[in-house]
Amino acid sequence: MTCMVGTDNPTNKLTDKQVLEIYNLCKTTDMRYKDIAEMYNIVPSQVSLIVGGYKWKYLNLDPLPRIVRGSRRNGRTGCYT
């Protein structure tokens, strides 16, 4: 049995292009995971899994460092939960 990944999996809500858009939003803006998730009709934890490198691994996206994913605390910028 072969594992279906990405757009080959009929249960996925996102395309490869959308995953790349989410990754780039988190890398270049200070949008919250919640706001990005609403844009793509997914849950915030899915955004976290994408930018953390846990899902969509075959796209070879480097996990974003914690400081980029960061939070509002301590003046950090980047996506936050």
C-alpha positions as semicolon CSV with decimal commas, in nm:
position;residue;x (nm);y (nm);z (nm)
1;M;0,000;0,000;0,000
2;T;0,134;0,341;-0,099
3;C;0,091;0,647;0,118
4;M;-0,081;0,933;-0,064
5;V;0,077;1,270;0,006
6;G;-0,011;1,626;-0,084
7;T;-0,271;1,676;-0,352
8;D;-0,275;1,301;-0,427
9;N;-0,455;1,251;-0,096
10;P;-0,827;1,316;-0,154
11;T;-0,883;1,421;0,209
12;N;-0,640;1,716;0,195
13;K;-0,795;2,062;0,193
14;L;-0,482;2,239;0,068
15;T;-0,288;2,241;-0,255
16;D;0,090;2,260;-0,269
17;K;0,058;2,623;-0,379
18;Q;-0,158;2,708;-0,076
19;V;0,090;2,541;0,160
20;L;0,370;2,751;0,012
21;E;0,155;3,064;0,052
22;I;0,092;2,981;0,419
23;Y;0,461;2,920;0,478
24;N;0,556;3,249;0,313
25;L;0,288;3,442;0,505
26;C;0,436;3,315;0,829
27;K;0,788;3,386;0,715
28;T;0,727;3,741;0,597
29;T;0,436;3,881;0,800
30;D;0,323;3,902;1,161
31;M;-0,017;3,745;1,095
32;R;-0,155;3,511;1,361
33;Y;-0,199;3,142;1,283
34;K;-0,569;3,189;1,354
35;D;-0,603;3,458;1,087
36;I;-0,411;3,258;0,828
37;A;-0,614;2,947;0,910
38;E;-0,938;3,136;0,853
39;M;-0,813;3,248;0,510
40;Y;-0,763;2,886;0,405
41;N;-1,051;2,726;0,598
42;I;-0,823;2,514;0,816
43;V;-0,746;2,506;1,189
44;P;-0,457;2,707;1,340
45;S;-0,275;2,391;1,448
46;Q;-0,244;2,292;1,081
47;V;-0,064;2,621;1,012
48;S;0,170;2,544;1,302
49;L;0,242;2,196;1,165
50;I;0,322;2,339;0,821
51;V;0,563;2,609;0,938
52;G;0,717;2,376;1,195
53;G;0,807;2,126;0,924
54;Y;0,588;1,845;1,057
55;K;0,343;1,827;0,766
56;W;0,392;1,856;0,390
57;K;0,753;1,743;0,434
58;Y;0,789;1,644;0,070
59;L;0,786;2,016;-0,022
60;N;1,123;2,043;0,159
61;L;1,031;2,357;0,351
62;D;1,279;2,445;0,622
63;P;1,107;2,470;0,960
64;L;1,089;2,833;1,064
65;P;1,290;2,915;1,375
66;R;1,092;2,979;1,691
67;I;1,187;3,346;1,689
68;V;1,025;3,389;1,348
69;R;0,716;3,198;1,454
70;G;0,747;3,378;1,788
71;S;0,477;3,564;1,975
72;R;0,384;3,915;2,076
73;R;0,594;3,882;2,389
74;N;0,938;4,040;2,405
75;G;0,886;4,233;2,083
76;R;0,921;3,930;1,858
77;T;0,779;3,943;1,511
78;G;0,651;3,681;1,272
79;C;0,356;3,446;1,293
80;Y;0,219;3,373;1,633
81;T;-0,055;3,160;1,775
